[in-house]
Amino acid sequence: MSKTILISGASKGFGRAWTEAFLAKGYKVAATARNIDTLADLKAQYGDAILPLKLDVNNRSESFAVIEKVQQHFGTIDILINNAGYALNGAVEEATESEARAQFETNFFGTLWLTQAVLPIMRKQQSGHIIQVSSILGIATLPIIGLYNASKFAVEGLTETLASEVKQFGINVTLVEPNGYVTDIWGNGIISESIPAYDGIKKAIADGHDPDTFGKTSATVPAIIKLVEAANPPLRLFLGKVALPFAKQTYEQKLKTWEEWADISVAAHG
């Protein structure tokens, strides 16, 4: 039987590439976006196989309503892919309250709302697969995108916990961890207040930019197809050649420090 996939942020980037690939494979796709006009060509090509739905993931009630519409239309939701998100660029000190809250509203709470909404359906089915598009920056951080890092760390903690809670219901959970890719995620959120003290580190990062560390969005398609078709999908899947080495380096450094302070840590137990 053809799987039914609900994917958020389907109008561009990973979401668009994956939506096209799922439809080409014969899956039924509920594709959400803030502007569903961007999906008109796919609707014209694939007809009833695609259900475009307008969704602002920041809106909890709208998220629940979309899940209900998909369930009524297709009769099932086999896979949820929480893909909507953006990166807020700027130093931690520079972020305004509204900018910081908006980053978490989309990247964390938007993910939470759709996850909560789909779980009753998947529990009743005793099956399902929830895929959260996180980032290698939910495991290892880089400067000048601290709020983005933090939002993805939050998604990591939420999802790891979720996996342990819903395994009993036959529901699989996966965190997708891309390294940098050539998408517009990085240009959608520039912090409005700039503090000159951070100009140096911003320049150093810009000067050190290596295009080879950024992958091509289209190259992720085979990996995502394998993931949604896997009988036993992993909790984490890295995308790109940079992500895993970066994670290993980061955890080696963390373990070294933790071990150096181990005696003090144990003594603090009492």
HUBELVEN-V46726 format. One record per pair of residues at least 6 apart in sequence whose C-alpha atoms are under 8 Angstrom apart, sorted by the first residue. I is the first residue (numbers start at 1). J is the second residue. D is the distance in whole Angstrom. If there is no record, write none. Layout:
BEGIN
i:I j:J d:D
i:I j:J d:D
END
This chain:
BEGIN
i:2 j:26 d:7
i:2 j:27 d:5
i:2 j:28 d:7
i:3 j:27 d:5
i:3 j:28 d:6
i:3 j:77 d:8
i:3 j:78 d:6
i:3 j:79 d:8
i:4 j:27 d:6
i:4 j:28 d:5
i:4 j:29 d:6
i:4 j:30 d:8
i:4 j:74 d:7
i:4 j:76 d:7
i:4 j:77 d:5
i:4 j:78 d:5
i:4 j:79 d:6
i:5 j:27 d:7
i:5 j:28 d:6
i:5 j:29 d:5
i:5 j:30 d:6
i:5 j:77 d:6
i:5 j:78 d:6
i:5 j:79 d:5
i:5 j:80 d:6
i:5 j:81 d:7
i:6 j:29 d:6
i:6 j:30 d:5
i:6 j:31 d:6
i:6 j:32 d:8
i:6 j:70 d:8
i:6 j:77 d:7
i:6 j:79 d:6
i:6 j:80 d:5
i:6 j:81 d:6
i:7 j:15 d:7
i:7 j:19 d:8
i:7 j:29 d:7
i:7 j:30 d:6
i:7 j:31 d:5
i:7 j:32 d:6
i:7 j:80 d:6
i:7 j:81 d:5
i:7 j:82 d:6
i:7 j:83 d:7
i:8 j:15 d:7
i:8 j:31 d:6
i:8 j:32 d:5
i:8 j:33 d:6
i:8 j:55 d:8
i:8 j:57 d:8
i:8 j:81 d:7
i:8 j:82 d:6
i:8 j:83 d:5
i:8 j:84 d:5
i:9 j:15 d:5
i:9 j:16 d:8
i:9 j:31 d:8
i:9 j:32 d:6
i:9 j:33 d:5
i:9 j:34 d:8
i:9 j:82 d:8
i:9 j:83 d:6
i:9 j:84 d:4
i:9 j:85 d:7
i:10 j:16 d:5
i:10 j:19 d:7
i:10 j:31 d:6
i:10 j:32 d:6
i:10 j:33 d:6
i:10 j:83 d:8
i:10 j:84 d:8
i:11 j:32 d:8
i:11 j:33 d:6
i:11 j:35 d:8
i:11 j:36 d:7
i:11 j:38 d:6
i:11 j:39 d:6
i:13 j:183 d:5
i:13 j:184 d:7
i:13 j:185 d:8
i:13 j:217 d:7
i:14 j:83 d:8
i:14 j:183 d:8
i:14 j:217 d:6
i:14 j:218 d:8
i:15 j:83 d:6
i:15 j:84 d:8
i:17 j:217 d:7
i:17 j:218 d:6
i:17 j:221 d:7
i:18 j:221 d:6
i:18 j:224 d:7
i:19 j:29 d:7
i:19 j:31 d:7
i:20 j:42 d:8
i:21 j:221 d:7
i:21 j:225 d:8
i:22 j:28 d:8
i:22 j:29 d:7
i:22 j:225 d:8
i:23 j:29 d:7
i:23 j:46 d:7
i:23 j:49 d:7
i:23 j:50 d:7
i:26 j:49 d:8
i:27 j:49 d:7
i:28 j:49 d:5
i:28 j:50 d:6
i:28 j:74 d:8
i:29 j:49 d:6
i:29 j:50 d:5
i:29 j:51 d:6
i:30 j:50 d:6
i:30 j:51 d:5
i:30 j:52 d:6
i:30 j:53 d:7
i:30 j:70 d:7
i:31 j:50 d:7
i:31 j:51 d:6
i:31 j:52 d:5
i:31 j:53 d:6
i:32 j:52 d:6
i:32 j:53 d:5
i:32 j:54 d:6
i:32 j:55 d:6
i:33 j:52 d:8
i:33 j:53 d:7
i:33 j:54 d:5
i:33 j:55 d:5
i:33 j:56 d:7
i:34 j:54 d:5
i:34 j:55 d:5
i:34 j:56 d:6
i:35 j:54 d:6
i:36 j:52 d:6
i:36 j:53 d:6
i:36 j:54 d:6
i:39 j:52 d:7
i:42 j:50 d:7
i:43 j:50 d:6
i:43 j:51 d:8
i:43 j:52 d:8
i:51 j:70 d:8
i:53 j:66 d:7
i:55 j:62 d:7
i:55 j:63 d:7
i:55 j:66 d:7
i:56 j:62 d:7
i:56 j:63 d:8
i:57 j:63 d:6
i:57 j:84 d:7
i:57 j:106 d:6
i:57 j:109 d:8
i:57 j:110 d:5
i:57 j:111 d:8
i:57 j:113 d:8
i:57 j:114 d:8
i:58 j:105 d:6
i:58 j:106 d:5
i:58 j:109 d:7
i:58 j:110 d:5
i:59 j:110 d:7
i:60 j:110 d:7
i:60 j:113 d:6
i:60 j:114 d:8
i:63 j:113 d:6
i:63 j:114 d:6
i:63 j:117 d:7
i:64 j:113 d:7
i:64 j:114 d:7
i:64 j:117 d:5
i:64 j:118 d:8
i:67 j:114 d:7
i:67 j:117 d:6
i:67 j:118 d:6
i:70 j:76 d:8
i:70 j:77 d:7
i:71 j:77 d:6
i:76 j:121 d:8
i:77 j:118 d:8
i:77 j:121 d:7
i:77 j:122 d:7
i:77 j:128 d:7
i:78 j:122 d:7
i:78 j:127 d:7
i:78 j:128 d:5
i:78 j:129 d:6
i:79 j:128 d:6
i:79 j:129 d:5
i:79 j:130 d:6
i:79 j:131 d:7
i:79 j:228 d:8
i:80 j:115 d:8
i:80 j:118 d:8
i:80 j:129 d:6
i:80 j:130 d:5
i:80 j:131 d:6
i:81 j:130 d:6
i:81 j:131 d:5
i:81 j:132 d:6
i:81 j:133 d:7
i:82 j:111 d:6
i:82 j:114 d:7
i:82 j:130 d:8
i:82 j:131 d:6
i:82 j:132 d:5
i:82 j:133 d:6
i:83 j:132 d:7
i:83 j:133 d:5
i:84 j:106 d:7
i:84 j:107 d:7
i:84 j:110 d:8
i:84 j:111 d:8
i:85 j:106 d:6
i:85 j:107 d:5
i:85 j:185 d:7
i:86 j:103 d:7
i:86 j:106 d:8
i:86 j:107 d:7
i:86 j:148 d:8
i:86 j:185 d:5
i:86 j:186 d:7
i:86 j:188 d:6
i:86 j:189 d:7
i:87 j:103 d:7
i:87 j:145 d:7
i:87 j:148 d:5
i:87 j:185 d:6
i:87 j:186 d:5
i:87 j:187 d:8
i:87 j:188 d:7
i:87 j:189 d:6
i:88 j:99 d:8
i:88 j:103 d:7
i:88 j:145 d:6
i:88 j:147 d:7
i:88 j:148 d:6
i:88 j:186 d:7
i:88 j:188 d:7
i:88 j:189 d:4
i:88 j:190 d:6
i:88 j:191 d:7
i:89 j:144 d:6
i:89 j:145 d:5
i:89 j:148 d:8
i:89 j:186 d:7
i:89 j:189 d:6
i:89 j:190 d:5
i:89 j:191 d:6
i:90 j:144 d:5
i:90 j:145 d:6
i:90 j:146 d:7
i:90 j:190 d:7
i:90 j:191 d:5
i:90 j:194 d:8
i:91 j:143 d:7
i:91 j:144 d:4
i:91 j:145 d:6
i:91 j:146 d:7
i:91 j:198 d:7
i:92 j:144 d:7
i:92 j:145 d:8
i:92 j:146 d:6
i:92 j:147 d:7
i:94 j:191 d:7
i:94 j:192 d:8
i:94 j:193 d:6
i:94 j:194 d:6
i:94 j:195 d:7
i:95 j:191 d:6
i:95 j:192 d:8
i:95 j:193 d:7
i:96 j:191 d:8
i:96 j:192 d:8
i:96 j:193 d:8
i:99 j:191 d:7
i:100 j:147 d:6
i:103 j:147 d:7
i:103 j:148 d:7
i:103 j:151 d:7
i:104 j:151 d:6
i:107 j:151 d:6
i:107 j:152 d:7
i:107 j:155 d:8
i:108 j:151 d:6
i:108 j:152 d:7
i:108 j:154 d:7
i:108 j:155 d:6
i:111 j:132 d:7
i:111 j:155 d:8
i:115 j:130 d:8
i:122 j:128 d:5
i:122 j:169 d:8
i:122 j:171 d:7
i:123 j:169 d:6
i:123 j:170 d:8
i:123 j:171 d:7
i:126 j:169 d:5
i:126 j:170 d:5
i:126 j:171 d:7
i:127 j:169 d:7
i:127 j:170 d:5
i:127 j:171 d:5
i:127 j:172 d:8
i:128 j:170 d:7
i:128 j:171 d:5
i:128 j:172 d:6
i:129 j:171 d:6
i:129 j:172 d:5
i:129 j:173 d:6
i:129 j:174 d:8
i:129 j:228 d:8
i:130 j:171 d:8
i:130 j:172 d:6
i:130 j:173 d:5
i:130 j:174 d:6
i:131 j:173 d:6
i:131 j:174 d:5
i:131 j:175 d:6
i:131 j:176 d:7
i:132 j:155 d:8
i:132 j:159 d:8
i:132 j:173 d:8
i:132 j:174 d:6
i:132 j:175 d:5
i:132 j:176 d:6
i:133 j:175 d:6
i:133 j:176 d:5
i:133 j:177 d:7
i:133 j:178 d:8
i:134 j:152 d:6
i:134 j:155 d:7
i:134 j:156 d:7
i:134 j:175 d:6
i:134 j:176 d:6
i:134 j:177 d:5
i:134 j:178 d:7
i:135 j:152 d:7
i:135 j:176 d:7
i:135 j:177 d:4
i:135 j:178 d:5
i:135 j:179 d:6
i:136 j:177 d:5
i:136 j:178 d:6
i:136 j:179 d:5
i:136 j:238 d:8
i:136 j:243 d:6
i:136 j:246 d:8
i:136 j:247 d:7
i:137 j:148 d:8
i:137 j:149 d:5
i:137 j:152 d:7
i:137 j:153 d:8
i:137 j:179 d:8
i:138 j:149 d:6
i:138 j:150 d:7
i:138 j:151 d:8
i:138 j:152 d:4
i:138 j:153 d:4
i:138 j:154 d:8
i:138 j:155 d:8
i:138 j:156 d:6
i:138 j:177 d:8
i:139 j:153 d:7
i:139 j:156 d:8
i:139 j:247 d:7
i:140 j:246 d:7
i:140 j:247 d:6
i:140 j:250 d:6
i:141 j:149 d:6
i:142 j:149 d:8
i:144 j:202 d:7
i:156 j:175 d:7
i:159 j:173 d:7
i:159 j:174 d:8
i:159 j:175 d:7
i:160 j:235 d:8
i:162 j:173 d:8
i:163 j:171 d:8
i:163 j:172 d:7
i:163 j:173 d:5
i:163 j:174 d:8
i:163 j:235 d:8
i:166 j:172 d:8
i:172 j:232 d:8
i:172 j:233 d:7
i:173 j:233 d:8
i:173 j:234 d:8
i:173 j:235 d:6
i:174 j:233 d:7
i:174 j:234 d:6
i:174 j:235 d:4
i:174 j:236 d:5
i:174 j:237 d:7
i:175 j:235 d:6
i:175 j:236 d:5
i:175 j:237 d:6
i:176 j:236 d:6
i:176 j:237 d:5
i:176 j:238 d:6
i:176 j:239 d:7
i:177 j:236 d:7
i:177 j:237 d:6
i:177 j:238 d:5
i:177 j:239 d:6
i:177 j:243 d:7
i:178 j:238 d:6
i:178 j:239 d:4
i:178 j:240 d:6
i:178 j:243 d:7
i:179 j:213 d:8
i:179 j:214 d:7
i:179 j:215 d:8
i:179 j:238 d:8
i:179 j:239 d:6
i:179 j:240 d:6
i:179 j:241 d:8
i:179 j:242 d:6
i:179 j:243 d:5
i:180 j:213 d:7
i:180 j:214 d:5
i:180 j:215 d:6
i:180 j:240 d:8
i:181 j:214 d:5
i:181 j:215 d:5
i:181 j:216 d:6
i:181 j:217 d:6
i:182 j:214 d:6
i:182 j:215 d:6
i:182 j:216 d:6
i:182 j:217 d:7
i:183 j:217 d:7
i:213 j:241 d:8
i:213 j:242 d:6
i:214 j:240 d:8
i:215 j:240 d:6
i:220 j:239 d:7
i:223 j:239 d:8
i:227 j:233 d:6
i:238 j:244 d:7
END
